[in-house]
Each structure stands twice: as structure tokens, then as C-alpha cells.
Amino acid sequence: MTGSAQTSLNPIAAELNQRLESAAPELFAMLSAYGRRLYFPKGILSQSAEAKEKAHRFNATIGIATQGGGPMYLPSLHSPLAELEPADAYPYAPAAGRPGLRERWRGKLLRENPSLEGKHFGVPIVTAAITHGLSLASELFVDPGDRVLMPDKLWGNYRMNFEVHRGAEIGTFPFFAAGGFNGPGFAQALAEAGREREKLIVLLNFPNNPTGYMPTEAEAEGIVAALLAQAEAGTRLVVIADDAYFGLFYHLGSRSSTQSLFAALTGLHPNLLAVKLDGATKELFAWGLRCGFITFGPGRGETADEACEILEAKTKGAIRGGVSNISQLSQTLVERALDSPDLDAERGEKQAELCARAERVAEVAALPRYAESWDVYPFNSGYFMCVRVKGVEAEKLRVHLLEQHGVGLIATGASDIRVAFSCLEVDQIDPLFEVLHQAIQELV
Ligand SMILES: Cc1ncc(COP(=O)(O)O)c(C=O)c1O
């Protein structure tokens, strides 16, 4: 890995620049360096847009969850919409978010991550969902040329944030080995990157997009041990846990861990800062409300409260200077839902529905007759699963599926196809994999 990430221009950006330079050279000359690097990636959003038009049969591209032809939603969030006090909707919210919401989310973190008990960590600060949390984390901790280490199965938007915007270098290591998380590969990549740098940013996303994998407890312990060893070796580590799909654990095959890495990493070593990003978007099925959180877990327990206060002041400055504050209405709705006595049952019901889909996907995708078409990557959680297709290029297959079969899936790599079972009903799963198999055999 070299410093090339900063200097090499994405071909789509280069083409936009060229067109602008010939259409309006004066305007092109006005662009900032970031303005020149910017482009709209041909990633999930553009593939989804194509699918919206053409996937008349199944559309398993989008990162939301659907049910009965509409978005999945929780009555606890939806029902107060008509009876809200104007004061809970229209005024500006504080820069760090509504205090009641922040305290409730902190309570939720403690309930769902018992290892946090007795540890010193910050009060979650409200963000415009996780994408904004990622952007705040990079504003606080990433300089141009910094290295951000993450597994090679990743959410494509990380590149926009860390590489295109901040000019950092993304370094990856293979996500899977021996049917599970590649612990040795992670430790090795960490040690190698740590030899070259005094500071590293590590980004781990579990349950993972695109694979739907959540590590086992032993794997999680291995990850924590590798990070501790690197912190002890003297590397300053900012470890970002992107917990977008937290809580959606189905334990397919065997039990996965059910806690965020943030819990084990908080208070672990002075050289390690844990940063938790999560939100109502996926966990409470409220994608468009844009309500998320950034929470800090410093390594030095004795001064953690002071450190969190300072980081909060800096984060508030970044929010104020960036988007000013986050929607009061969205925060009120999430705060109310967190108070609802029905919320746990409602979430449980949706989780059971997604689990039933995941179980059916696991059965069907692994049928022996499909072995000639793909290998299934391990998955046990979240919204998605991935297959590695055989003998055909993923992008070519994606387009063929859309054009010839009206089926929308996402190509996430040269031979990887992502299936969002979050937007498939159980009875759509068998025919979807059958048509995927048929399409592959048409192309090989
Ligand atoms: C891994 C991951 N992180 C973050 C996000 C962004 O979530 P939000 O809608 O909360 O910004 C997504 C959304 O697709 C995701 O898959």
C-alpha cells in the first residue's frame, strides 16, 4: 500500500472533470481539490436505481427491510406522528441532540452490551445517522495520508468518506478464512500497518454489510486481543465499530457474539480509543429519519469522563459547523419509541420475520445442486448475505438478471453478489435462488 489513494483520481471523477473543463473551463478552475475528487459512485445506489426501474420480479438490492410491499416499520414510531406537540417538532435541537434521547440510547447500549457495565464511556451524541457519524469520526481523527484498515468485504461508501473526502488510504485484508472471520489475517494486517505508522484507524462493521456475518465470541476475543497487542506495541489506535445492523443476530449454524466490540474495547488500553456508530436507521427500521449516534469509549478509565467531555465539545463543533443540528422531529420520534412499552416486542417481531428469511436463505442457497453456480459466504445476521459466483463476472450477471429476468441484486466485487433478504418475503426466496442459478448457467 502506498500513498496513491490521495493522488489517483477515480475514473468517474476524471471524466466529470474533463467534461466540465470543456463545457465551462472557468467553473472547473473554481473547484477545490475535494471538488475535483468528487463523483457519484456507481455503487449500491446506482445499481438500486436501475433495479427500481427494471426489477419487476424481485428487488433484493436495497438496504432497507420491506414487508407486504412497503417499508417495514414499528407502530411505536409511527403512531405518535399525528399527536406531537409543536415544541417537539419545530425548534432547533441542541447540537449534541435531545438530552432525553441521548440518555435513553445510552441505557439501551448498557442493556444490550452487558460488558459495558462499570466502564466509563460517553453519552451518545446524536448524528444524522451512521453516515454522518462516519464523517464526524473522520473529521476528528483522520488526516490526509492516514491509513484506515478494514476487511475487504466493506460498505462501498467508506471509500467516499475516507478516501475521496479525507484523502486517507484504505488498506484491506481478507474478511474470511477457514469458514469464519479471518483473525490471523487481521492480526497480521494490523501488525504490518502498525510497523509503518504511529497512528492507525481501524474500521470494523459487524454484523457486516455486505456479508451478513457477525463473529463468534471466540473470534471477537481474538480481534480484541490483536488490537490490545498492537496498542501495547505503541500504535495509537482509533477503532470504529460500525454497528449499523446491531441486534439482528440469528445464530445460524452456531451462536454468534451478541455484543458490540465497543464494549470490550472501552477502557482496554490508553493507546486505544473505541468509537461506536449506530442508530435508529436499521435497528428501529427508520432509515429516512436519519437519526444515529456517535459514542466514545476512551482507553484510560481514570480520565475517560474528562476525555469524553472534550471529545463531545469537539464533536458538537463539527456538527455545528457542518449541519448545525439534527432533525428535532426525528429525535422526538425515536425518543418516544424508546419509551414505548411495546418497542421490544415490536422489534422482536420484525427480528423473527428477518430471522425466518435468513434461515430459509441459508437452507436454499446451500442446496447441493447450486454448488456449480456459487459458494455461499458465511452469514448469520443483519440484512444481507453474499455468494461467490462461479464462471461469470458479477457485474455481467447483475445486468443479465435485471434485463432478462427482472431480478435486482447487487454486484459488490468481481465475483460477489449480495442478496438483501431484508426485502424478500419468505416465499420469494426459493424462486430467487432458482433464477440466480438459471441466469448463471445461461452465462457460463
Ligand atoms: C455498514 C453500514 N454502515 C453505515 C450505513 C449507513 O447508515 P445510515 O443510513 O444510518 O447512514 C450503512 C447503510 O447502508 C451500512 O450498510
The ligand as an ORCA input file, in Angstrom:
! r2SCAN-3c Opt
* xyz 0 1
  C     -22.293     -0.865      7.126
  C     -23.114      0.369      7.001
  N     -22.768      1.459      7.676
  C     -23.470      2.586      7.592
  C     -24.580      2.676      6.786
  C     -25.313      3.977      6.712
  O     -26.380      4.002      7.558
  P     -27.263      5.295      7.819
  O     -28.446      5.162      6.929
  O     -27.577      5.194      9.261
  O     -26.439      6.480      7.481
  C     -24.993      1.573      6.050
  C     -26.163      1.683      5.160
  O     -26.363      1.015      4.206
  C     -24.232      0.381      6.160
  O     -24.577     -0.708      5.478
*
